[in-house]
Amino acid sequence: MRADRLVATLLFLQERGRVTVPEVAAELEVSERTARRDLEALAASGIPVYSQRGRGGGWSLVGGARTNLTGLTADEIRALFLVTGPLAATPELRTTLRKLVRALPPTLRAEAEAATRAKVVDATDWSRNAVTADAAHRSALQGAVVDGIRVRLGYAGVGKPAGERTVDPLGLVAKAGVDYLVAGTDKGLRTFRLSRVTSVQPTGEPVVRPPGFDLATAWRTLAGAFQDGMYAVTARARVHPGALALLQRLLGGRVRVGGPLPDGWTEVWVDGPAAKALAAHLAGLGARVEVLEPPEVRQWLARLGAELTATYAADAGGLGDAPHAPHAPHAPHAPHAPHAPHAPHAPHAPHAPHAPHAPHAPHAPHAPHAPHAPHAPHAPHAPHAPHAPDAPHAPDAPDAPPGQ
C-alpha cells in the first residue's frame, strides 16, 4: 500500500538525513519513478522535505525534522522487539520492524536492534518436522478475519480426506504453540487447526457475525467442551517410583498424585477421554503402573497385553527377566515369606520318630519260633509279620513336613 511506503520513506529519510532517489528505490524495492513520486507526495502533504540538485544533492528533512514513537520506555521497547524479532520471517514483518527501529530515538535504536537478535525460533520439532506448515494460509485467513470476508476452506480432519466447506472466519487463536481458526459454519461455531488447512479461497461475501460475538468468550466455550472430553474417565492406579516422573511428563495435568503407599509405590489418579484411550497411554509403562480401578481400563489393558504377548512373546527371551524387576516393589509383601519359618514347626514331625516304637514290630521275629512247627508252611503266615514293617510307614510322616 502507498501509505506504508510513504511512512517507510519518511523513516528512511529520518535515519539517513539525506537520500537519493536510487537509494529510496533500492531500500523499498520499488522503481525510481515510484520512489520519486513518493518523495514528492511527502513534500506536497506538508512534510518538511526538500530536494537539492547537483553533486551531493538529494532529499532531506528541513531542519532535521523527526517523527518518533513516543510514550515507549526502554523496557517496553526491549519487550516489543524480543517478541517480534524471532517472528520476522516474512517480508511484511521485516518491513514492520525496520519501520519501528527507524522511528526510535537514536539512544534506543541500538538496544532494539540487539533485542531482535537475542532470540531464535526453530520452526521444526525434534522429529525435524516443520511446525509452521500453516504459515502458507495464515496470512490469507488473517486478511479474511480482518476484512470480514467469507472463505471456501479446504480442510483435512484427523483420519479424513481433505474436503471444502464455506465458513465465516471470526478470529485466530494460538494455544500451546498451535494456531486455530474460529469460524461460523452451518452447524454453529467450530475450530479448525491451521496446520490442517489445505486451501483458502475468499468468496467476496461478507461474514455473518453472530450477535454479540466475542472471540475470547467463544474460545473458552469451545475449548472447555473439548477439555471436558479429555477428563471423561478417571483411573486410580499405583505407580513405581521410577515411573512417576515419566507418567507426569507424558500426561501432564491429567495426572493427580496422591500419597506414598506402604510398598513404596505412589497412588495416582489419571484422566482420559475413554477407557480404551487411557489404557493405551498407560500400557507403554508396563508393570510399572498397575491400574486398580475401574474394571474397564483393566480389561483394556489385559486385552492389549494379550495382543502384545501374542505378537512378541517369541522375542521376549532376549531381555531376560529384567522386565519383571518392576514387580520387585511387590517384594515388600514378600516379608510374609518369613512366615515360612513356621515350617520349622514342622520339626514337630520329628515326633514321628516315635514311630521308632514301631520297631517293637521286630518282636515279630519271635515268629522264628514258627520253625518248630514242621508246619513251616504256616510260616508263610509269618510273612504277615512283615506287615509290621508297615509301621515304617510312620516314617513317612517326617517326609510330610518338607513337602508342605
C-alpha positions as CSV (number, residue, x, y, z in Angstrom):
1,M,0.0,0.0,0.0
2,R,1.2,3.5,-0.8
3,A,0.6,4.8,2.7
4,D,3.0,2.2,4.0
5,R,5.7,3.2,1.5
6,L,5.3,6.9,2.4
7,V,5.8,6.1,6.1
8,A,8.8,3.9,5.3
9,T,10.2,6.7,3.1
10,L,9.9,9.2,5.8
11,L,11.6,7.0,8.3
12,F,14.4,6.3,5.8
13,L,14.9,10.0,5.4
14,Q,15.0,10.5,9.1
15,E,17.6,7.7,9.6
16,R,19.9,8.9,6.8
17,G,19.4,12.6,6.9
18,R,19.8,12.9,3.1
19,V,18.9,10.3,0.5
20,T,18.8,10.0,-3.3
21,V,16.0,8.6,-5.4
22,P,18.0,5.5,-6.3
23,E,18.7,4.8,-2.6
24,V,15.0,5.1,-1.8
25,A,14.1,2.8,-4.7
26,A,16.6,0.2,-3.6
27,E,15.6,0.3,0.1
28,L,11.8,0.0,-0.6
29,E,12.3,-2.3,-3.6
30,V,10.3,-0.1,-6.0
31,S,11.2,1.7,-9.2
32,E,13.0,5.0,-9.2
33,R,9.9,6.6,-10.7
34,T,7.7,5.4,-7.8
35,A,10.3,6.5,-5.3
36,R,10.4,10.0,-6.8
37,R,6.6,10.2,-6.7
38,D,6.5,9.2,-3.1
39,L,9.1,11.9,-2.1
40,E,7.1,14.5,-4.0
41,A,3.9,13.3,-2.3
42,L,5.6,13.8,1.1
43,A,6.5,17.3,0.3
44,A,3.0,18.0,-1.1
45,S,1.4,16.8,2.1
46,G,3.2,19.3,4.3
47,I,6.1,17.2,5.5
48,P,9.2,19.5,5.5
49,V,11.0,17.5,2.8
50,Y,13.1,19.3,0.1
51,S,15.3,18.3,-2.7
52,Q,18.7,19.6,-3.7
53,R,20.1,19.2,-7.2
54,G,23.6,18.7,-8.2
55,R,26.5,16.7,-6.9
56,G,26.0,15.8,-3.2
57,G,22.3,16.6,-3.6
58,G,19.3,14.5,-2.7
59,W,16.3,14.7,-0.5
60,S,16.4,15.9,3.1
61,L,14.1,16.8,6.0
62,V,14.2,20.6,6.7
63,G,16.0,21.4,9.9
64,G,16.4,17.8,10.9
65,A,12.7,17.3,11.5
66,R,11.8,14.0,13.1
67,T,9.0,11.7,13.9
68,N,9.3,9.5,17.0
69,L,7.5,6.6,18.6
70,T,6.6,8.5,21.8
71,G,5.5,7.1,25.1
72,L,7.6,3.9,24.9
73,T,10.1,3.2,27.7
74,A,13.4,1.4,27.2
75,D,11.9,-1.7,28.8
76,E,8.8,-1.6,26.7
77,I,10.9,-1.3,23.5
78,R,13.0,-4.2,24.6
79,A,10.0,-6.4,25.3
80,L,8.4,-5.4,22.0
81,F,11.5,-6.4,19.9
82,L,12.2,-9.5,21.9
83,V,8.7,-10.8,20.9
84,T,8.6,-9.6,17.3
85,G,12.2,-10.2,16.4
86,P,12.0,-14.0,16.1
87,L,8.8,-13.7,14.1
88,A,10.3,-11.6,11.4
89,A,10.3,-14.4,8.9
90,T,8.0,-12.8,6.4
91,P,8.7,-9.6,4.3
92,E,5.8,-7.9,6.0
93,L,7.2,-8.4,9.4
94,R,10.7,-7.4,8.4
95,T,9.4,-4.2,6.9
96,T,7.4,-3.5,10.1
97,L,10.5,-4.0,12.3
98,R,12.6,-1.8,10.1
99,K,10.0,1.0,10.4
100,L,9.8,0.6,14.1
101,V,13.6,0.7,14.5
102,R,13.9,3.9,12.4
103,A,11.2,5.6,14.3
104,L,13.0,5.2,17.6
105,P,15.3,7.8,19.1
106,P,19.0,7.0,18.4
107,T,19.6,6.3,22.0
108,L,17.2,3.4,21.9
109,R,17.8,2.1,18.4
110,A,20.9,0.0,19.1
111,E,19.1,-1.7,22.0
112,A,16.1,-2.5,19.9
113,E,18.3,-4.0,17.1
114,A,20.1,-6.1,19.7
115,A,16.8,-7.4,21.1
116,T,15.8,-8.6,17.6
117,R,18.9,-10.8,17.5
118,A,18.6,-12.1,21.1
119,K,16.2,-14.9,20.3
120,V,15.9,-17.5,17.6
121,V,12.8,-19.6,16.8
122,D,13.4,-23.1,15.5
123,A,10.4,-23.9,13.2
124,T,10.9,-27.7,13.5
125,D,10.1,-30.2,16.2
126,W,12.5,-32.8,17.5
127,S,11.4,-35.1,14.7
128,R,12.6,-32.5,12.2
129,N,9.0,-31.8,11.0
130,A,8.0,-28.2,10.3
131,V,5.7,-26.8,12.9
132,T,4.9,-23.8,10.9
133,A,3.3,-25.6,8.0
134,D,0.2,-23.5,8.5
135,A,2.1,-20.3,7.6
136,A,1.1,-20.6,4.0
137,H,-2.6,-20.0,4.8
138,R,-2.2,-17.9,7.9
139,S,-1.9,-14.6,6.0
140,A,-4.9,-15.3,3.9
141,L,-7.0,-16.2,7.0
142,Q,-5.8,-13.2,8.9
143,G,-6.9,-11.0,6.0
144,A,-10.3,-12.7,5.8
145,V,-10.8,-12.2,9.6
146,V,-9.8,-8.5,9.5
147,D,-11.7,-7.7,6.3
148,G,-14.7,-9.8,7.3
149,I,-14.8,-11.9,4.1
150,R,-16.3,-15.4,3.9
151,V,-14.0,-18.1,2.5
152,R,-14.0,-21.6,1.0
153,L,-11.9,-23.5,3.3
154,G,-10.0,-26.7,2.3
155,Y,-9.5,-28.8,5.4
156,A,-8.3,-32.4,6.3
157,G,-9.6,-33.6,9.6
158,V,-7.8,-36.3,11.6
159,G,-8.0,-39.6,9.6
160,K,-10.3,-37.9,7.0
161,P,-9.6,-36.9,3.4
162,A,-9.4,-33.2,2.6
163,G,-12.7,-31.5,1.8
164,E,-14.1,-28.0,1.3
165,R,-16.7,-26.0,3.2
166,T,-17.8,-22.4,3.3
167,V,-17.0,-20.7,6.6
168,D,-17.2,-17.3,8.2
169,P,-13.7,-16.6,9.7
170,L,-14.2,-14.9,13.0
171,G,-10.8,-15.0,14.7
172,L,-7.5,-16.7,15.2
173,V,-6.4,-18.3,18.5
174,A,-2.9,-19.5,19.5
175,K,-2.8,-22.2,22.2
176,A,0.3,-24.0,23.3
177,G,2.1,-23.1,20.1
178,V,-0.8,-24.3,17.9
179,D,-2.9,-21.9,15.8
180,Y,-6.7,-22.3,15.4
181,L,-9.3,-20.6,13.3
182,V,-12.6,-19.9,15.0
183,A,-15.3,-19.8,12.3
184,G,-19.0,-19.9,11.9
185,T,-20.4,-22.8,9.9
186,D,-23.9,-24.2,9.1
187,K,-23.5,-26.3,12.2
188,G,-22.5,-23.4,14.5
189,L,-19.2,-22.3,15.8
190,R,-16.3,-24.6,15.0
191,T,-12.5,-24.6,15.4
192,F,-10.0,-25.5,12.6
193,R,-6.4,-26.2,13.2
194,L,-4.3,-24.2,10.8
195,S,-1.8,-26.9,10.1
196,R,-4.7,-29.0,8.6
197,V,-5.9,-26.2,6.3
198,T,-5.2,-27.1,2.7
199,S,-6.6,-24.1,0.9
200,V,-8.2,-20.7,1.5
201,Q,-10.3,-19.1,-1.2
202,P,-12.1,-15.7,-0.4
203,T,-15.7,-15.7,-1.8
204,G,-16.1,-11.9,-1.6
205,E,-19.2,-12.3,0.5
206,P,-19.4,-10.6,3.9
207,V,-19.0,-12.6,7.0
208,V,-22.2,-13.3,9.0
209,R,-21.1,-12.5,12.6
210,P,-23.2,-13.8,15.5
211,P,-24.8,-11.1,17.6
212,G,-22.6,-10.0,20.4
213,F,-19.8,-12.3,19.3
214,D,-16.6,-12.1,21.5
215,L,-13.6,-14.2,20.4
216,A,-12.2,-14.8,23.9
217,T,-15.6,-15.9,25.2
218,A,-16.3,-18.1,22.2
219,W,-12.9,-19.8,22.5
220,R,-13.4,-20.5,26.2
221,T,-16.7,-22.2,25.4
222,L,-15.2,-24.3,22.6
223,A,-12.1,-25.2,24.4
224,G,-14.0,-26.0,27.6
225,A,-16.1,-28.6,25.8
226,F,-13.0,-30.2,24.3
227,Q,-11.2,-30.3,27.6
228,D,-14.2,-31.8,29.4
229,G,-14.0,-34.7,27.0
230,M,-10.4,-35.2,28.0
231,Y,-11.5,-36.0,31.6
232,A,-14.3,-38.4,30.8
233,V,-12.7,-41.4,32.5
234,T,-10.6,-41.5,35.7
235,A,-8.4,-44.4,36.7
236,R,-6.9,-45.0,40.1
237,A,-3.5,-46.6,39.9
238,R,-0.3,-47.3,41.8
239,V,3.0,-46.2,40.2
240,H,6.5,-47.4,40.7
241,P,8.8,-44.6,42.0
242,G,10.9,-44.7,38.9
243,A,8.0,-44.2,36.6
244,L,6.1,-41.4,38.2
245,A,8.1,-38.6,36.6
246,L,7.7,-40.2,33.2
247,L,3.9,-40.6,33.7
248,Q,3.6,-36.9,34.6
249,R,5.7,-35.9,31.6
250,L,3.5,-38.0,29.2
251,L,0.1,-36.9,30.5
252,G,0.8,-33.6,32.2
253,G,-2.1,-32.2,34.2
254,R,-4.2,-35.3,33.7
255,V,-2.1,-37.0,36.4
256,R,-3.0,-36.2,40.0
257,V,-0.6,-37.6,42.6
258,G,-1.7,-39.0,45.9
259,G,0.4,-40.2,48.8
260,P,3.0,-42.9,49.1
261,L,1.8,-46.4,49.6
262,P,3.3,-48.8,52.2
263,D,5.3,-50.7,49.5
264,G,7.0,-47.5,48.3
265,W,4.8,-47.0,45.3
266,T,2.6,-43.9,44.8
267,E,-1.1,-43.7,44.4
268,V,-2.3,-41.6,41.4
269,W,-5.5,-40.7,39.5
270,V,-5.2,-40.4,35.8
271,D,-7.8,-38.9,33.5
272,G,-8.5,-39.7,29.8
273,P,-11.2,-39.4,27.1
274,A,-12.2,-43.1,27.2
275,A,-11.2,-46.3,28.9
276,K,-9.5,-47.6,25.7
277,A,-7.5,-44.5,25.1
278,L,-6.4,-44.3,28.8
279,A,-5.3,-47.9,28.7
280,A,-3.3,-47.2,25.5
281,H,-1.5,-44.4,27.3
282,L,-0.7,-46.5,30.3
283,A,0.3,-49.7,28.5
284,G,3.6,-48.3,27.5
285,L,4.7,-48.2,31.1
286,G,4.2,-51.9,31.5
287,A,4.3,-53.3,35.0
288,R,5.5,-50.1,36.5
289,V,1.9,-48.9,36.6
290,E,-0.9,-51.0,38.0
291,V,-4.5,-49.8,37.4
292,L,-6.6,-50.6,40.4
293,E,-9.9,-49.3,39.0
294,P,-12.2,-49.0,37.0
295,P,-12.6,-52.5,35.6
296,E,-13.0,-51.2,32.1
297,V,-9.5,-49.8,32.0
298,R,-8.0,-53.0,33.5
299,Q,-9.9,-55.1,30.8
300,W,-8.5,-53.0,28.0
301,L,-5.0,-53.3,29.5
302,A,-5.5,-57.1,29.7
303,R,-6.6,-57.2,26.0
304,L,-3.6,-55.0,24.9
305,G,-1.3,-57.2,26.9
306,A,-2.6,-60.3,25.3
307,E,-2.3,-58.8,21.9
308,L,1.3,-57.8,22.6
309,T,2.2,-61.1,24.0
310,A,0.7,-63.0,21.1
311,T,2.7,-60.8,18.7
312,Y,6.1,-60.5,20.5
313,A,6.3,-63.4,23.0
314,A,8.8,-65.3,20.8
315,D,11.2,-62.3,21.1
316,A,10.9,-61.8,24.8
317,G,13.7,-64.2,25.8
318,G,16.5,-61.9,24.7
319,L,15.6,-59.4,27.5
320,G,15.9,-62.0,30.3
321,D,13.9,-61.4,33.4
322,A,14.7,-57.8,33.7
323,P,11.1,-56.7,32.8
324,H,9.9,-58.5,36.0
325,A,12.1,-56.2,38.0
326,P,9.2,-53.7,38.4
327,H,7.4,-56.3,40.4
328,A,10.2,-56.1,42.9
329,P,8.3,-53.3,44.7
330,H,5.8,-56.0,45.5
331,A,8.6,-57.7,47.4
332,P,7.6,-55.7,50.4
333,H,4.7,-58.2,50.5
334,A,7.4,-60.9,50.4
335,P,8.1,-60.3,54.1
336,H,5.1,-62.5,54.6
337,A,7.5,-65.2,53.4
338,P,9.1,-65.1,56.8
339,H,6.0,-66.9,57.9
340,A,7.8,-69.8,56.2
341,P,9.9,-70.1,59.3
342,H,6.7,-71.6,60.7
343,A,7.9,-74.5,58.7
344,P,10.4,-75.1,61.5
345,H,7.4,-76.1,63.5
346,A,7.4,-79.0,61.1
347,P,10.2,-80.3,63.1
348,H,7.4,-81.3,65.4
349,A,7.2,-84.0,62.8
350,P,10.3,-85.4,64.5
351,H,7.8,-86.6,67.0
352,A,7.2,-89.0,64.3
353,P,10.3,-90.6,65.4
354,H,8.0,-92.0,68.0
355,A,7.4,-94.2,65.1
356,P,10.6,-96.0,66.1
357,H,8.4,-97.5,68.6
358,A,7.3,-99.4,65.6
359,P,10.5,-101.3,65.9
360,H,8.5,-103.2,68.5
361,A,7.5,-104.9,65.4
362,P,10.8,-106.6,65.5
363,H,9.3,-108.6,68.2
364,A,7.7,-110.3,65.3
365,P,11.0,-112.1,64.9
366,H,9.6,-114.3,67.6
367,A,7.9,-115.7,64.6
368,P,11.1,-117.7,64.1
369,H,9.7,-120.0,66.7
370,A,7.4,-120.9,64.0
371,P,10.1,-123.1,62.6
372,H,9.5,-125.5,65.4
373,A,6.5,-126.5,63.6
374,P,7.0,-128.6,60.6
375,H,4.1,-126.6,59.6
376,A,6.6,-124.2,58.3
377,P,4.2,-123.8,55.6
378,H,2.3,-121.9,58.1
379,A,5.3,-119.8,58.4
380,P,4.1,-118.1,55.4
381,H,1.8,-116.6,57.8
382,A,4.8,-115.2,59.4
383,P,5.2,-113.1,56.4
384,H,2.2,-111.4,57.8
385,A,4.7,-110.1,60.3
386,P,6.2,-108.2,57.5
387,H,3.1,-106.2,57.8
388,A,4.6,-104.9,60.9
389,P,7.2,-103.2,58.8
390,D,4.2,-101.3,57.6
391,A,4.8,-99.3,60.8
392,P,7.8,-97.9,59.0
393,H,5.2,-96.0,57.1
394,A,5.1,-93.8,60.1
395,P,8.5,-92.5,59.0
396,D,6.5,-91.1,56.1
397,A,5.4,-88.5,58.5
398,P,8.9,-87.0,58.6
399,D,8.7,-86.6,54.9
400,A,5.5,-84.7,55.1
401,P,6.9,-81.6,56.6
402,P,9.4,-81.0,53.8
403,G,6.7,-81.4,51.3
404,Q,4.4,-78.9,53.0
